[in-house]
Amino acid sequence: MILYYIYPKRMSREELTAALVRHPFRKANADVAVQRIAGFIDDNGMGMIRLRNTGLRKVEELFAKTTKKAGK
């Protein structure tokens, strides 16, 4: 969700990991989380990442599910 909110800007993997650690993630868990979203992010070759369109759609699907559940 962090990458969704800053889109279309990029951030480094280290910044993303640090942002996750500031929330309820431990460093090891944050590293794994960043690895798991590899298919949804674009790396510019200098370690700066942003969400691909598939990642944007996935986040929007999660938002829609959450909204739908909240409306029940």
N, C-alpha and C positions, 0 to 999 in steps of 0.2 A: 504494500500500500504506500510505502514511502516513495518508491519510484513513480507510482501513479500520481501522487500529489505534486511532484516536482517536474513531471513531464511537460515539455520536451527537453528539459535540461538534463544534464548527465551528472553523475557523482561517481567517485571512486568506490571500488569494492570495499576498501578499508573504511571509508566514510559510512557506507551502508552497514557494514558489520558493527561499527561503533554506535550507529543509531539504534540497531537492534539490541545491543548490550545495554543501552540506556533504558530499555523497556524490559519485559520479563525474560530475556534471553541470557544465557551464559555464553561466553566467547565461543566455545566449541559448538554449541547449538546454533549460534548466529552464522558461523562458518558453513555449517551443513545447510542451513536455510538458503544461503546465497548460492551454494552449489546446486541445490535442487531447482532453483528457478532459472538455471542456465539456458534452458530452451526458450525462455520468455524474454531474455535480455539481449541487447546488442552491445558489444564491446568495440570501441573505436580503435583498438590496438594499442592504446596508451593506458589501459586500465580504467577508462571512464565508461560507465555503463548507463543505459537507459532502457526502458521497456520497449519491446517490439510491439507491433499492432496486436499480435496474439496475446501478449501479456496484458495490454490494455483491455482487450475483450474479456479475458479471464477475470480480471479485477471487477469489471462491470457486471459480469455474471454473478460474482460473489455478492456484490452490492444488491443486485436484484433479488437473489435468494434471501438475503438477510431482510430486505424490505418486505418481501412476500411473507416470510415467517412472522415478522413483527405485526403484520396486518391481520393475522389470523386470530 
